[in-house]
Amino acid sequence: MADRAAAVAAWEALFRAQVQVMRGLAAEFPTALMSFNEYDVLLYLSRAPERSLRLKELNRHVLISQPSVSRLVDRLATRGFVEKTDDPRDGRGTLVRLTPHGFEQFRRAAILHMQSITDRVGDALDDDELRQLIELCDKLREAQEDRSARPRSNTPIVD
């Protein structure tokens, strides 16, 4: 087990770096095309098989709350970026599919956003550091997924 102080310091460093990078990316994001949260939804849909996901699955991946995702998806559907349909395998579920128009708009925003990411992250770290950052973040994320799969204890922590 890692030292508590080192774990807290590492978390604070990670959190503060992420906040600074996100603030810069948000400031440079091409909002004339779409919002940052809309981009996040379209990103996950663009990577999904057949560019389609159940709304419930989409909720697990994006950075906003479930009610906000539902409203955002409705707005994207109104603009023709996505289509919503009943899930043929489970009528209680809703499928969200990225339309060709939505994919084109996503690509336009992605090209601009990728340049911003490259400028902010790629210019700060060399290739070896970028690979190491990917490995560390993947390891940290996987550990959280493993923890989420374990039963939770209701025992309070007392020092």
C-alpha positions as CSV (number, residue, x, y, z in Angstrom):
1,M,0.0,0.0,0.0
2,A,1.3,3.5,-0.9
3,D,2.0,6.2,1.6
4,R,-1.1,8.2,2.4
5,A,0.6,11.6,2.0
6,A,2.1,10.6,-1.3
7,A,-1.3,9.3,-2.5
8,V,-3.0,12.5,-1.6
9,A,-0.2,14.6,-3.1
10,A,-0.4,12.6,-6.4
11,W,-4.2,13.0,-6.5
12,E,-4.0,16.8,-5.9
13,A,-1.3,17.1,-8.6
14,L,-3.4,15.0,-11.1
15,F,-6.6,17.0,-10.2
16,R,-5.0,20.4,-10.5
17,A,-3.3,19.5,-13.8
18,Q,-6.6,18.2,-15.2
19,V,-8.4,21.3,-14.1
20,Q,-5.9,23.6,-15.7
21,V,-5.8,21.7,-19.0
22,M,-9.6,21.4,-19.1
23,R,-10.0,25.2,-18.5
24,G,-7.7,25.9,-21.4
25,L,-9.3,23.4,-23.7
26,A,-12.8,24.7,-22.8
27,A,-11.7,28.3,-23.5
28,E,-10.4,27.2,-27.0
29,F,-13.2,24.8,-27.8
30,P,-15.1,25.6,-31.1
31,T,-18.4,26.4,-29.4
32,A,-19.8,27.7,-32.6
33,L,-20.1,24.1,-33.7
34,M,-21.3,22.5,-30.4
35,S,-20.8,22.6,-26.7
36,F,-18.0,20.8,-24.8
37,N,-20.6,18.4,-23.3
38,E,-22.2,17.8,-26.7
39,Y,-18.8,16.9,-28.1
40,D,-18.3,14.4,-25.2
41,V,-21.5,12.6,-26.1
42,L,-20.7,12.6,-29.8
43,L,-17.2,11.3,-29.1
44,Y,-18.5,8.2,-27.3
45,L,-21.1,7.6,-30.0
46,S,-18.5,8.0,-32.7
47,R,-16.4,5.2,-31.1
48,A,-19.3,2.8,-30.4
49,P,-20.2,-0.1,-32.7
50,E,-22.5,1.2,-35.5
51,R,-22.1,4.7,-33.8
52,S,-25.0,3.7,-31.5
53,L,-25.3,3.2,-27.8
54,R,-28.1,2.6,-25.3
55,L,-28.9,5.9,-23.4
56,K,-28.1,4.0,-20.2
57,E,-24.7,3.0,-21.5
58,L,-24.0,6.6,-22.7
59,N,-24.8,7.9,-19.2
60,R,-22.0,5.7,-17.7
61,H,-19.3,7.3,-19.9
62,V,-20.0,11.0,-20.1
63,L,-19.0,13.6,-17.6
64,I,-22.5,15.0,-16.8
65,S,-25.5,13.7,-14.8
66,Q,-28.2,11.4,-16.2
67,P,-31.0,14.0,-16.5
68,S,-28.6,16.4,-18.2
69,V,-27.5,13.7,-20.7
70,S,-31.2,13.0,-21.6
71,R,-31.8,16.7,-22.2
72,L,-28.6,17.1,-24.1
73,V,-29.5,14.1,-26.3
74,D,-32.9,15.6,-27.0
75,R,-31.2,18.9,-28.1
76,L,-28.8,16.9,-30.4
77,A,-31.7,15.0,-31.9
78,T,-33.5,18.3,-32.6
79,R,-30.4,19.5,-34.5
80,G,-30.2,16.3,-36.5
81,F,-26.9,15.2,-34.8
82,V,-28.4,12.0,-33.3
83,E,-31.5,9.8,-33.7
84,K,-33.3,8.2,-30.8
85,T,-35.1,4.9,-31.2
86,D,-36.6,2.2,-29.0
87,D,-34.1,-0.6,-28.4
88,P,-35.4,-3.5,-30.4
89,R,-33.9,-6.0,-27.9
90,D,-35.5,-4.2,-24.9
91,G,-38.4,-1.9,-25.5
92,R,-37.7,-0.1,-22.2
93,G,-34.4,1.1,-23.5
94,T,-33.5,3.9,-25.9
95,L,-30.8,3.7,-28.5
96,V,-29.0,6.9,-29.5
97,R,-27.3,6.8,-32.9
98,L,-25.0,9.3,-34.4
99,T,-26.3,10.6,-37.8
100,P,-24.0,11.2,-40.8
101,H,-24.7,15.0,-40.3
102,G,-23.8,14.6,-36.6
103,F,-20.6,12.7,-37.4
104,E,-19.5,15.4,-39.9
105,Q,-20.1,18.1,-37.3
106,F,-18.3,16.1,-34.7
107,R,-15.3,15.6,-37.1
108,R,-15.1,19.4,-37.7
109,A,-15.0,20.1,-34.0
110,A,-12.6,17.2,-33.3
111,I,-10.0,18.5,-35.8
112,L,-9.9,21.9,-34.0
113,H,-10.0,20.3,-30.5
114,M,-7.2,17.8,-31.3
115,Q,-5.0,20.7,-32.3
116,S,-5.7,22.4,-28.9
117,I,-5.0,19.1,-27.1
118,T,-1.7,18.7,-29.0
119,D,-0.7,22.3,-28.1
120,R,-1.5,22.0,-24.4
121,V,-0.5,18.4,-23.7
122,G,1.8,17.4,-26.5
123,D,3.9,20.5,-26.1
124,A,4.3,19.9,-22.3
125,L,5.4,16.3,-22.4
126,D,7.7,14.3,-24.7
127,D,6.6,11.0,-26.4
128,D,8.0,8.8,-23.6
129,E,6.2,10.9,-21.0
130,L,3.0,10.8,-22.9
131,R,3.1,7.0,-23.1
132,Q,3.9,6.8,-19.4
133,L,1.0,9.2,-18.6
134,I,-1.4,6.9,-20.7
135,E,-0.2,3.8,-18.8
136,L,-0.5,5.4,-15.4
137,C,-4.0,6.9,-16.1
138,D,-5.2,3.5,-17.6
139,K,-3.9,1.7,-14.5
140,L,-5.6,4.2,-12.2
141,R,-8.9,4.0,-14.1
142,E,-8.8,0.2,-14.2
143,A,-8.2,0.1,-10.4
144,Q,-11.4,2.2,-9.9
145,E,-13.4,-0.1,-12.2
146,D,-12.1,-3.1,-10.1
147,R,-13.1,-1.3,-6.9
148,S,-16.6,-0.5,-8.3
149,A,-17.1,-4.2,-8.9
150,R,-16.5,-5.1,-5.3
151,P,-19.3,-5.1,-2.7
152,R,-19.3,-1.8,-0.7
153,S,-18.8,-1.8,3.0
154,N,-20.9,0.5,5.1
155,T,-18.3,0.6,7.9
156,P,-17.2,4.1,8.6
157,I,-13.5,4.9,8.5
158,V,-12.2,6.0,11.9
159,D,-8.6,7.1,12.7
